[in-house]
Amino acid sequence: MKYTYRDYLFGKTLLRYVISDETGRVFLNVLPQDAKKAPNETFETVRISGDFDDNYDWYEGALFHLQLSHHARSPYANSQKLGASYTDMRFRNQTVTRTEDKTVIETLVASDEGYEVCHTLTNYKGDDGFLVYCTFKNNTGKALTLEMFEGASLDNLSPYMDDDGSKDLSVHVFKSGWGTEGVHFEYTLPELNIGKGWGGNYKNHKIGTQGSRPTADYFPIMAVEDKKAGVIWGMELYCEGTWQIELSRIGWKLSMSGGLGDCDYGNWTKTVQDGDSFKTPKTLIASVSGGISDLCDIFLKMRDKDIVSYGKSSMPVIFNEWCTSWGKPSHEKNLELAKKLNKSKLRYFVMDAGWYSGAIGDWEVKKEIFPNGLRAYTDDIKKLGFVPGIWMELECTNEGSKYFSPQYDNMHLTHNGDVIVGSVGLARRESFWNFTNPETVGLLEKKIINFLKENGFGYLKIDYNANIGTSCDGYESGGEGLRQQMLAVHSFIKKIRTEIPDIVIENCSSGGMRLEPNMMSLTDMSSFSDAHVSVDIPIIAANLQYIIPPCQSQIWCTLRSGFGKDRFSYTVASGFLGRICWSGDIMSLNDEQMEAVYKAEDFYEQVSHIIRHGKSIVFRTQKLINFRYPEGTQAVIRYSDTGDMALVVYHSFKNPQKLKIPLSGKWEAEKTLYDADIKITDEILIDEKKEFFGNVVLLRKTGD
């Protein structure tokens, strides 16, 4: 078997397109050039039909995966990969376009039947990874129905192996949940049961999240690490609805691919008429010599260009009164809070739920607590130097709202003709506005956008708590209905920003259930979690260091007047893992506690550039920490992009233990938030004896 290589070098990364001269199939290798060993380049092929000869090292992989409804299906039990729709396609051509800021490689493959796919890969100048998507074009003269279309695939993993990888490969994923966001798991192949058996050519492990809260179960990221070669590959999806990432065994090597949830997982099919096309969501791919922190740092730096203007030059502090009033705000009480905080550096004063009468969806001001209306309230907040903010759950209506009644059913999402009603725990039921209905959007422009303008709000916290599920009526499949709904929601959020250009928008979904790249690119920052007062706050905030930009991670720093000095420090230090959001017993904090708040804000202002631009590494004495009953010690070290400074945020839990953080070069502690005995040589030794204590240390490099 002969192959043609098309190689492109970007910095330290080689892109190698491998084209079979015999079959015309093409796949992509991403290879760091500083790896410990050279890849195996024998390129012997395992036939797609199934050849179990142990001497074969390679197989003919894929740039993407798709399945059309009229074709033979996949050999996998739980996947549509490698069905006839893909294996019938052949390489046609490749074009490269270079501009000052980016390089775009377009690879066209097509079938004799008349459909084609263009695989588009972009490298922006300075990025160590790549953005990919695929465009399906129907030129067959008839309508075709897609049942699966994954726009990114990294195949023949690992190219450095001489066996099936059971000893040397590990798989990284990040699981999630309400108040348990971003837990990092690392598995061996036998633990996932995708080691090679005597006939184990077609094993598949799929992760994903179904419905309208895309990080409720997993975050859309997966990585495969070759421990022996010291190389890791990964992908991260931009997907606002149901998504999937699959790790598949094909012979001796693995294939990692991802995209929209397919017909089985996401109830998704898409009919493409003759002459029409369909584009997949974007995916980031990368490979690097190193581990999971190095790979995730590449993705986070690539996502930096998505972050809207807020936070690029400064990172002001936020206050949200939710953990102060617990849903019982008022003009008078909020004004008292704002006056108490007049010496603070905070910029945004946010009023959370409870300001409205009726229910979610009505958005009528509660006159008894705002007798002069919200405009009078926001004017008073502005006079004190703060930007007023407000909470809204704008995509839903709930029981008690006039819009929850049957006469508005035509403006809500349905499934099989019935209005979809989601549950928020066991507390309430919600229906969902249909954002693909122009009548609905017209109403919400008045109820939301005009409301924000007329009342002078400069900050909007968008919450979202129930889940639509995988299916909505109105399109060729329930999954396509969900996709169209989520795209329409994003269009509405963009319209808010267009109509109110200076508004700051916070993304919240039961805390952190929408922390995926698309939604985060639309909004200025995101609520990291619904952990408000609990001891797990720094644990969750550390979890998220690898998967969302810290400068967008808004962390609840809820201050209680009854906290002792240690627990007070524990709470304050948590805010240095992202964006500080004060809340709590502000009115009853004593002078000493308020001075501690101001001192923390001064320190935060000095180090915020490291939070904004840097690389984080998480260290723990326990690999997995019990959220409610944590033990041991945790530290996050974040190196500045300039390499001469670092920020260490550490927390002790019950039964704290010694924690060592290795350092490269010579460093010294320039400043600490609280007094602490920290030993620094070629490592940092944290030997904190106090339980539930937190601290922040600024390091400066003094030599190599």
RORO-921675 format. One record per residue (C-alpha): y, z, x. Coordinates in steps of 0.1 Angstrom, whole numbers, padded with zeros to 4 digits, always signed. Example, Ala and Ser with C-alpha at 12.3 -4.5 7.8 and 13.67 -1.06 7.14 Angstrom:
-0045+0078+0123-0011+0071+0137
END
This chain:
+0000+0000+0000+0034-0010+0014+0067+0007+0006+0104-0002+0011+0127+0026+0020+0164+0027+0011+0180+0055+0030+0215+0070+0025+0228+0099+0046+0253+0123+0031+0263+0150+0055+0231+0169+0063+0211+0154+0034+0191+0122+0035+0185+0103+0002+0154+0082+0004+0146+0058-0024+0110+0048-0020+0100+0015-0037+0064+0003-0040+0061-0033-0030+0030-0037-0051+0038-0019-0084+0076-0019-0083+0078+0017-0091+0106+0037-0074+0112+0074-0067+0136+0096-0048+0132+0120-0020+0160+0144-0011+0155+0156+0025+0177+0180+0045+0180+0167+0081+0179+0202+0097+0145+0211+0083+0119+0228+0105+0095+0199+0104+0095+0162+0096+0081+0151+0062+0047+0136+0059+0054+0098+0057+0019+0084+0051+0028+0076+0015-0008+0071+0005-0009+0069-0033-0027+0087-0060-0033+0061-0087-0016+0070-0120-0050+0063-0137-0064+0092-0119-0081+0092-0085-0093+0126-0072-0098+0116-0036-0087+0146-0016-0074+0124+0012-0045+0111-0009-0012+0128+0000+0014+0110-0022+0017+0094-0056+0041+0069-0070+0068+0091-0086+0097+0085-0109+0135+0085-0110+0133+0097-0146+0109+0100-0174+0109+0086-0209+0086+0080-0238+0090+0054-0266+0073+0060-0299+0052+0028-0299+0036+0033-0265+0006+0052-0252+0014+0088-0246+0012+0110-0215-0020+0123-0200-0005+0158-0202-0014+0182-0230+0022+0195-0233+0044+0168-0218+0054+0132-0223+0057+0124-0186+0040+0094-0172+0032+0076-0204+0031+0038-0207+0069+0036-0214+0076+0046-0178+0046+0032-0159+0054-0003-0173+0088-0004-0157+0097-0021-0124+0125-0019-0099+0151-0046-0103+0181-0039-0081+0203-0013-0066+0241-0012-0061+0263+0011-0041+0300+0017-0048+0321+0037-0024+0356+0050-0031+0378+0075-0013+0364+0105-0032+0328+0095-0041+0298+0073-0036+0278+0060-0066+0243+0046-0063+0230+0027-0094+0193+0019-0095+0181-0005-0123+0145-0005-0135+0133-0026-0164+0102-0035-0184+0089-0069-0193+0093-0058-0229+0131-0060-0225+0143-0024-0222+0159-0010-0190+0172+0022-0175+0200+0025-0150+0197+0057-0129+0232+0067-0117+0236+0091-0088+0270+0103-0076+0280+0122-0045+0315+0135-0045+0332+0139-0011+0324+0173+0003+0295+0181-0020+0261+0189-0005+0243+0179-0038+0243+0150-0062+0250+0144-0099+0226+0122-0118+0222+0108-0153+0204+0078-0168+0213+0051-0193+0187+0035-0215+0195+0000-0227+0176-0018-0255+0174-0056-0250+0141-0061-0269+0154-0077-0301+0143-0048-0322+0150-0011-0327+0133+0014-0303+0128+0051-0307+0129+0075-0278+0107+0105-0281+0116+0119-0246+0141+0110-0220+0145+0132-0189+0174+0119-0168+0164+0136-0135+0132+0138-0115+0124+0151-0080+0089+0140-0071+0063+0144-0043+0072+0181-0037+0067+0191-0010+0068+0161+0014+0060+0186+0042+0027+0198+0028-0008+0190+0039-0025+0206+0008-0017+0215-0028+0010+0240-0020-0007+0271-0034-0001+0290-0002+0034+0279+0007+0053+0268-0025+0072+0291-0048+0090+0283-0080+0123+0299-0090+0136+0303-0125+0162+0326-0142+0152+0342-0175+0177+0356-0200+0181+0375-0232+0207+0395-0252+0220+0420-0226+0193+0410-0200+0210+0378-0186+0200+0360-0155+0169+0377-0142+0155+0359-0112+0118+0353-0111+0098+0337-0082+0063+0326-0089+0035+0312-0067+0017+0281-0081-0015+0300-0089+0006+0325-0110+0017+0295-0131-0018+0280-0131-0007+0248-0116-0027+0249-0084-0050+0219-0079-0084+0221-0096-0112+0196-0090-0096+0174-0117-0062+0191-0118-0040+0161-0116-0022+0167-0149-0010+0203-0152+0025+0210-0165+0047+0241-0167+0077+0238-0190+0107+0261-0194+0136+0256-0217+0157+0271-0245+0156+0259-0281+0186+0257-0305+0223+0262-0302+0224+0291-0277+0212+0273-0245+0208+0303-0222+0192+0327-0247+0158+0324-0231+0162+0306-0197+0191+0293-0177+0188+0255-0172+0179+0257-0135+0146+0254-0116+0138+0253-0079+0108+0247-0057+0107+0262-0023+0085+0253+0006+0083+0286+0026+0066+0271+0056+0090+0242+0060+0120+0264+0051+0133+0239+0025+0142+0243-0012+0148+0216-0040+0164+0223-0073+0181+0209-0104+0205+0223-0129+0212+0207-0164+0243+0203-0183+0230+0207-0219+0247+0224-0248+0216+0224-0271+0178+0223-0267+0168+0215-0231+0136+0215-0210+0127+0214-0173+0091+0206-0164+0071+0212-0132+0041+0190-0132+0011+0186-0109+0002+0150-0102-0026+0150-0076-0017+0170-0046+0021+0170-0051+0045+0183-0078+0071+0166-0100+0102+0185-0112+0121+0168-0140+0144+0178-0168+0166+0168-0197+0169+0171-0235+0142+0189-0254+0117+0162-0264+0100+0153-0297+0075+0182-0294+0098+0209-0279+0131+0200-0295+0122+0180-0326+0142+0152-0310+0139+0115-0313+0166+0089-0309+0166+0054-0324+0184+0029-0302+0192-0004-0319+0189-0037-0301+0219-0041-0277+0227-0004-0278+0223+0022-0252+0218+0060-0248+0229+0082-0219+0212+0115-0208+0230+0147-0201+0242+0152-0165+0220+0170-0140+0228+0184-0105+0201+0180-0078+0201+0192-0043+0179+0202-0013+0188+0224+0016+0172+0242+0045+0173+0278+0032+0165+0298+0001+0176+0302-0035+0210+0316-0026+0218+0286-0004+0207+0261-0032+0226+0279-0059+0257+0280-0037+0256+0242-0035+0254+0239-0073+0283+0264-0079+0305+0246-0054+0298+0213-0072+0307+0229-0105+0340+0241-0091+0356+0208-0100+0347+0215-0137+0367+0247-0138+0399+0242-0158+0433+0252-0143+0432+0289-0152+0420+0310-0123+0424+0283-0096+0454+0299-0080+0453+0335-0093+0429+0358-0112+0448+0382-0134+0431+0411-0151+0422+0410-0188+0422+0439-0214+0401+0437-0245+0404+0465-0271+0369+0461-0285+0355+0492-0267+0386+0511-0276+0388+0506-0314+0353+0493-0320+0365+0469-0346+0394+0489-0360+0426+0475-0343+0461+0477-0358+0496+0466-0348+0505+0502-0341+0475+0512-0321+0474+0480-0301+0511+0484-0292+0505+0520-0280+0477+0507-0258+0499+0479-0244+0527+0505-0236+0502+0527-0219+0492+0498-0197+0527+0487-0188+0522+0495-0151+0489+0475-0150+0486+0441-0134+0467+0428-0165+0481+0396-0180+0460+0390-0212+0459+0416-0240+0430+0406-0263+0424+0418-0298+0387+0416-0307+0370+0417-0342+0383+0436-0372+0418+0422-0376+0409+0401-0406+0401+0408-0443+0372+0393-0462+0347+0380-0437+0341+0356-0409+0353+0321-0419+0382+0333-0442+0405+0343-0413+0430+0361-0435+0451+0388-0418+0443+0423-0429+0478+0433-0443+0472+0471-0442+0469+0471-0404+0493+0442-0398+0519+0448-0425+0544+0424-0409+0519+0397-0401+0504+0387-0368+0535+0369-0355+0554+0401-0355+0525+0417-0336+0522+0390-0309+0560+0390-0304+0558+0428-0297+0529+0422-0272+0549+0395-0255+0579+0417-0251+0558+0440-0230+0549+0411-0206+0514+0404-0219+0499+0372-0233+0483+0381-0267+0447+0371-0274+0424+0371-0304+0387+0370-0312+0372+0344-0336+0337+0333-0344+0349+0298-0354+0317+0280-0360+0303+0302-0387+0309+0318-0421+0291+0349-0432+0282+0368-0464+0314+0379-0481+0334+0349-0471+0344+0325-0499+0332+0297-0477+0297+0311-0477+0294+0303-0514+0274+0272-0527+0306+0252-0536+0311+0247-0498+0275+0238-0490+0285+0202-0483+0306+0214-0454+0277+0234-0438+0247+0224-0417+0214+0219-0436+0178+0214-0427+0155+0196-0452+0184+0198-0477+0189+0236-0475+0219+0253-0459+0208+0268-0425+0214+0305-0425+0210+0323-0392+0207+0361-0385+0227+0382-0361+0201+0409-0354+0195+0426-0387+0232+0431-0392+0244+0400-0410+0236+0365-0420+0257+0334-0411+0259+0298-0421+0272+0271-0398+0301+0247-0403+0291+0211-0400+0315+0198-0372+0302+0162-0377+0319+0163-0412+0356+0152-0410+0364+0173-0441+0351+0204-0423+0371+0196-0391+0402+0190-0412+0399+0225-0428+0393+0242-0394+0423+0225-0378+0443+0244-0404+0423+0277-0403+0420+0278-0365+0444+0256-0346+0474+0259-0368+0467+0297-0371+0468+0301-0333+0500+0281-0330+0519+0298-0359+0510+0333-0346+0518+0327-0310+0484+0334-0294+0479+0323-0258+0443+0334-0255+0412+0327-0277+0379+0344-0274+0353+0322-0290+0322+0342-0300+0289+0328-0314+0260+0350-0324+0234+0332-0347+0212+0303-0337+0210+0271-0357+0174+0263-0345+0162+0230-0333+0170+0209-0363+0199+0197-0385+0200+0170-0412+0220+0138-0411+0205+0119-0382+0172+0102-0373+0157+0135-0362+0165+0172-0365+0170+0174-0327+0194+0146-0327+0213+0163-0356+0216+0194-0334+0228+0174-0304+0255+0157-0325+0266+0190-0339+0270+0205-0305+0289+0175-0292+0312+0178-0322+0318+0215-0315+0328+0206-0279+0352+0180-0292+0368+0206-0314+0372+0229-0285+0388+0201-0265+0412+0195-0295+0423+0232-0294+0432+0227-0257+0450+0194-0264+0470+0210-0293+0477+0242-0274+0478+0231-0237+0485+0265-0222+0458+0284-0241+0432+0303-0222+0397+0301-0238+0369+0326-0233+0333+0315-0240+0312+0343-0256+0279+0340-0274+0263+0374-0280+0277+0379-0245+0260+0354-0222+0239+0330-0244+0260+0300-0237+0265+0303-0200+0255+0266-0193+0276+0242-0173+0289+0221-0201+0303+0249-0222+0317+0267-0191+0335+0235-0181+0353+0235-0214+0364+0271-0212+0384+0291-0186+0359+0320-0184+0329+0334-0201+0317+0368-0212+0290+0377-0188+0271+0398-0213+0274+0421-0243+0267+0450-0220+0298+0471-0228+0294+0506-0215+0258+0508-0203+0245+0514-0167+0231+0479-0165+0265+0462-0162+0264+0458-0124+0228+0447-0125+0236+0418-0149+0268+0409-0131+0248+0406-0098+0221+0386-0115+0247+0360-0125+0261+0356-0090+0237+0327-0083+0240+0308-0116+0277+0310-0129+0309+0310-0109+0320+0346-0104+0356+0336-0111+0345+0327-0146+0323+0357-0152+0343+0382-0173+0328+0417-0169+0333+0446-0192+0348+0475-0173+0348+0501-0201+0365+0533-0190+0356+0566-0206+0378+0597-0202+0347+0618-0199+0334+0599-0169+0332+0619-0137+0346+0603-0105+0313+0588-0095+0306+0571-0129+0343+0560-0130+0339+0543-0096+0306+0528-0108+0323+0511-0137+0354+0500-0118+0334+0485-0089+0314+0464-0113+0345+0444-0121+0346+0431-0085+0315+0411-0092+0336+0387-0113+0367+0390-0136+0378+0425-0145+0381+0431-0183+0393+0467-0189+0385+0484-0222+0377+0519-0234+0395+0552-0238+0428+0541-0223+0449+0564-0244+0431+0595-0232+0428+0587-0195+0446+0612-0174+0472+0604-0147+0446+0606-0119+0423+0581-0138+0452+0557-0145+0462+0558-0108+0426+0549-0100+0429+0519-0123+0461+0507-0106+0446+0512-0071+0416+0491-0081+0439+0464-0094+0459+0463-0062+0426+0460-0042+0413+0434-0066+0444+0413-0061+0440+0414-0023+0403+0402-0024+0403+0379-0055+0404+0348-0032+0369+0358-0020+0357+0362-0056+0373+0328-0064+0359+0309-0034+0328+0323-0016+0290+0326-0013+0271+0355-0027+0238+0371-0016+0222+0398-0036+0202+0427-0020+0182+0453-0038+0157+0480-0029+0137+0470-0060+0129+0434-0067+0131+0438-0104+0153+0466-0119+0148+0484-0152+0180+0477-0171+0181+0509-0190+0166+0532-0164+0176+0516-0130+0165+0531-0097+0174+0524-0061+0204+0507-0046+0220+0472-0051+0246+0454-0030+0262+0420-0033+0278+0406-0002+0302+0376-0008+0314+0357+0022+0347+0339+0020+0347+0302+0024+0367+0306+0056+0338+0327+0071+0361+0354+0085+0360+0379+0056+0334+0393+0032+0333+0415+0002+0305+0440-0003+0301+0455-0038+0274+0481-0040+0259+0504-0066+0235+0533-0064+0212+0541-0094+0188+0569-0099+0170+0580-0068+0192+0558-0044+0175+0544-0013+0187+0531+0020+0197+0495+0019+0202+0472+0049+0222+0440+0048+0218+0418+0078+0250+0403+0093+0256+0373+0115+0281+0383+0142+0303+0413+0146+0321+0428+0116+0342+0458+0108+0352+0475+0076+0389+0468+0069+0392+0486+0037+0372+0505+0011+0380+0511-0026+0366+0546-0023+0358+0568+0007+0323+0562+0019+0302+0566+0051+0291+0530+0059+0275+0521+0092+0282+0486+0105+0264+0472+0136+0246+0439+0133+0238+0450+0098+0254+0471+0071+0235+0503+0063+0242+0517+0029+0228+0552+0026+0245+0564-0005+0232+0598-0018+0252+0600-0050+0236+0586-0082+0254+0561-0103+0282+0555-0078+0299+0522-0070+0321+0511-0042+0338+0480-0027+0342+0472+0010+0363+0445+0026+0348+0433+0059+0366+0413+0086+0347+0394+0113+0356+0404+0148+0333+0382+0169+0301+0361+0171
END
